[in-house]
Amino acid sequence: MNIFDAIPNDLAGEQVTDILCNEQVRIKRILSKGHTTPAEGWFDHDDDEWVMVVEGAGTILFEDGTEQRLDKGDYLHIPAHTKHKVTWTDPDRGTVWLAVHFDLELSVRRHGDGTPS
């Protein structure tokens, strides 16, 4: 398997593919080519999201007005219930996102605070 497999030349709409999905984590590949979040919509996930641009570029707007541009290789952690939307993706090259949704609080309860022992 390869994250670049089966990428269509023409993307009529954004394409989301689950790579792994279980009770603890959801990993998905998102393909965008000029696609954005609808103007009236915001993402408001119950879980944390870690997102990385594998190819292309995109811009995420947060409800507080902060914008974050992500280029190839850039990643971002978005805490649960942080309202955000995608306001731009590269319309020429297309954008390949890797998004990981997880419950950070559950992970800390199971594994501690993450500091080395």
KERO-547491 format. One line per field, with one value per residue (C-alpha): residue number from 1; x, y, z. Coordinates in nm, 3 decimals. Example, Ala and Ser with C-alpha at 12.3 -4.5 7.8 and 13.67 -1.06 7.14 Angstrom:
BEGIN
nuza = c(1; 2) $
east = c(1.230; 1.367) $
north = c(-0.450; -0.106) $
up = c(0.780; 0.714) $
//
This chain:
BEGIN
nuza = c(1; 2; 3; 4; 5; 6; 7; 8; 9; 10; 11; 12; 13; 14; 15; 16; 17; 18; 19; 20; 21; 22; 23; 24; 25; 26; 27; 28; 29; 30; 31; 32; 33; 34; 35; 36; 37; 38; 39; 40; 41; 42; 43; 44; 45; 46; 47; 48; 49; 50; 51; 52; 53; 54; 55; 56; 57; 58; 59; 60; 61; 62; 63; 64; 65; 66; 67; 68; 69; 70; 71; 72; 73; 74; 75; 76; 77; 78; 79; 80; 81; 82; 83; 84; 85; 86; 87; 88; 89; 90; 91; 92; 93; 94; 95; 96; 97; 98; 99; 100; 101; 102; 103; 104; 105; 106; 107; 108; 109; 110; 111; 112; 113; 114; 115; 116; 117) $
east = c(0.000; 0.109; -0.055; -0.015; -0.201; -0.525; -0.519; -0.759; -0.654; -0.989; -1.133; -1.492; -1.516; -1.284; -1.204; -1.166; -1.035; -1.001; -0.660; -0.718; -1.022; -1.083; -1.207; -0.881; -0.773; -0.891; -0.630; -0.751; -0.613; -0.783; -0.741; -0.823; -0.774; -0.902; -1.165; -1.253; -1.491; -1.832; -1.840; -2.109; -1.949; -1.690; -1.527; -1.582; -1.445; -1.502; -1.146; -0.804; -0.673; -0.316; -0.296; -0.005; 0.025; 0.204; 0.185; 0.059; -0.056; -0.358; -0.473; -0.672; -0.873; -0.960; -1.271; -1.055; -0.937; -0.593; -0.487; -0.224; -0.081; 0.055; 0.299; 0.443; 0.575; 0.405; 0.185; -0.048; -0.222; -0.581; -0.727; -1.078; -1.359; -1.130; -1.348; -1.163; -1.213; -1.005; -1.011; -0.770; -0.607; -0.379; -0.603; -0.319; -0.115; -0.378; -0.322; -0.274; -0.351; -0.289; -0.527; -0.514; -0.808; -0.751; -0.863; -0.567; -0.726; -0.779; -0.421; -0.284; -0.499; -0.369; -0.004; 0.071; 0.173; 0.430; 0.736; 1.035; 1.083) $
north = c(0.000; 0.353; 0.684; 0.795; 0.492; 0.545; 0.924; 1.027; 1.292; 1.468; 1.528; 1.648; 1.655; 1.608; 1.240; 1.090; 0.735; 0.557; 0.395; 0.261; 0.296; 0.143; 0.251; 0.432; 0.599; 0.693; 0.756; 0.892; 1.017; 1.329; 1.439; 1.802; 2.001; 2.352; 2.218; 2.405; 2.370; 2.524; 2.892; 2.832; 2.517; 2.451; 2.126; 2.065; 1.719; 1.534; 1.403; 1.555; 1.571; 1.562; 1.661; 1.667; 1.784; 1.504; 1.676; 2.018; 2.290; 2.411; 2.678; 2.617; 2.895; 2.874; 3.027; 3.285; 3.421; 3.258; 3.111; 2.841; 2.760; 2.409; 2.317; 1.977; 1.817; 2.062; 1.921; 2.055; 1.932; 2.051; 1.988; 1.846; 2.101; 2.357; 2.489; 2.508; 2.497; 2.459; 2.789; 2.702; 2.402; 2.404; 2.399; 2.307; 2.036; 1.905; 1.833; 1.500; 1.523; 1.261; 1.310; 1.117; 1.146; 1.026; 1.077; 1.248; 1.235; 0.858; 0.813; 1.011; 0.811; 0.484; 0.577; 0.864; 1.214; 1.104; 1.223; 0.985; 0.779) $
up = c(0.000; -0.077; 0.015; -0.349; -0.492; -0.683; -0.698; -0.974; -1.228; -1.197; -0.851; -0.881; -0.503; -0.211; -0.157; 0.193; 0.238; 0.573; 0.605; 0.957; 1.177; 1.521; 1.866; 1.947; 1.624; 1.276; 1.007; 0.676; 0.346; 0.211; -0.151; -0.235; -0.553; -0.494; -0.251; 0.069; 0.362; 0.280; 0.390; 0.653; 0.795; 1.065; 1.168; 1.541; 1.614; 1.941; 1.920; 1.861; 1.504; 1.381; 1.015; 0.772; 0.412; 0.228; -0.111; -0.222; 0.016; 0.210; 0.453; 0.772; 0.937; 1.306; 1.462; 1.646; 1.307; 1.310; 0.975; 0.928; 0.586; 0.552; 0.275; 0.188; 0.508; 0.747; 1.022; 1.288; 1.603; 1.638; 1.987; 2.019; 1.976; 1.813; 1.532; 1.202; 0.826; 0.513; 0.321; 0.039; -0.124; -0.426; -0.735; -0.971; -0.800; -0.564; -0.196; -0.020; 0.352; 0.619; 0.912; 1.239; 1.480; 1.836; 2.195; 2.364; 2.710; 2.679; 2.564; 2.861; 3.105; 2.956; 2.907; 3.143; 3.047; 2.791; 2.982; 2.985; 3.297) $
//
